[in-house]
Amino acid sequence: MRRIAILALTAALTATSGCTVAGAAADGDAERVVVGYQSKTINTVTAGTLLKAQGFFEKRLAEIAGRKFQVVWQDYDTGAPITAQMIAGKIDIGSMGDYPLLINGSRGQQNAETRTKLISATGFNIRGALNMVVTTPASKITSLADLQGRAVSTSVGSAAHGTLVQALERYGVADVKVENQVPQVGASALQAGNVAALSQFVAWPALLVHRGEAQPLYDGGDLKVPTFHGVVVREAYAKDHADVVKAFLKAQIDATRFLWADPLAAAKSVADATGLPPEVVYLYNGAGGQVTFDVQLKQALRDAHAHDVPFLKSIGVLQSIDLAAFVDDSYLRAVYGDQYDADFASTANRAAITGTDEVCGRPVTDPALAGELWPVGADRTKPAATPTCLLRAVRKEKPRAAYVPDATTGTRWFADRSLWVVDPAAPADERFKPFVTRSAADAYTAAHPGARVVTYAQAVEGA
């Protein structure tokens, strides 16, 4: 596996995957700012898709007196080509996942003129649930051990690749062939039967499951290692254009607060811009979503990055990186305000599920249990205090989508795509428990005598 990772590294770093370029009309007097982003990697939306759709960056640039700007948005499938373009001096600001960020910093530090700085976060999951391994719905593979001797598609050097390799090592699975493919190619390979599984980052796992083309095999939340995405800038550009960098961060804060205030509107905006189903976007970007959006590089994220370095070195992806020189929150501190240090200590999702559960008649207070029902034809969602309460709500109203947290990892997932267990020993409002993967459901029943797996229809009826 390590040999395969090393051989695939060059291709991953020099990939020229599809790029879509958009920008304002050219103006001879305008300063050009090139932003690299990944529209369908929807935990970067506050530095990409949502930011672009709402025009927040352009509005903040307009506040810089006496100058005109032209923002050029370049959309990529993965972080690797963004790094290649930044090293070449062709992208000024970019966003990508935690593993690509380290590769970005490492490559940049090879030359004083190409150095980059990690200046903010976009979104994170404190347990690592933003990556997932999926198989086809008809697959007989039920655990990572069943991947022994088989091929798995992933984007080498991505956070999803890191999740795959670490999970395989944790469960002692050594003989797996890693196919280095961009997400859409990997999805096609999975459907064609050319690979046994696909390991990818948001929004690909949920998109395929929503389409009925995949089922979860491994939930990255099982690793309990934070995964996140962030924003990098060319150091030389930041020194010469500090006001532009600060304008970008102000705009990112604007986008983040917009999402906190109205996550459903934000999800619809991203869905409109990307063509992704709103139900999939809201799974990740909604209230209580898989992604916790926050611009600060929390200590847990910094620690996770430090933890990742020796691992990436061991598989030949990194030579070296000076993290202290790479991470720079000075630009963010300059625009954030007096609450910076107080907010830095919290990793709570500010787009929380709140309110009163109408069916169970109780307040929604526990994020580890809270779910949501999005009724057909409704323009707002309804909170559920527990998964059992949500099942009762599903009986009363036809859902466009319904979301519940995994009983073990807390990973938010589709209620109708979850594996359900009924536990007679649990309190009445918590008797039905959802799981993302079959292995997690089986582990729970094994540890709780009397608990048994039931179908979704049986869970709705029994609740």
Secondary structure, 3 states (H helix, E strand, C coil): CHHHHHHHHHHHHCCCCCCEEEECCCCCCCEEEEEEECCCCHHHHHHCHHHHHHCHHHHHHCCCCCCCEEEEEEECCCCHHHHHHHHCCCCCEEEEEHHHHHHHHHHHCCCHHHCEEEEEEEEEECCCCCEEEEECCCCCCCCHHHHCCCEEEECCCCHHHHHHHHHHHHCCCCCCEEEECCHHHHHHHHHHCCCCEEEEECCHHHHHHHCCCCEEEEEHHHHCCCEEEEEEEEHHHHHHCHHHHHHHHHHHHHHHHHHHHCHHHHHHHHHHHHCCCHHHHHHHHCCCCCCEECCCCCHHHHHHHHHHHHHHHHCCCCCCCCHHHHECCHHHHHHHCCCHHHHHCCCCCCCCCCCEECCCCEECCCCCCCEEEEECCCCCCEEECCHHHHHHHHHHCCEEEEEEECCCCCCEEEHHHCEEEECCCCCHHHCEEEECCHHHHHHHHHHCCCCEEECHHHHHHHC
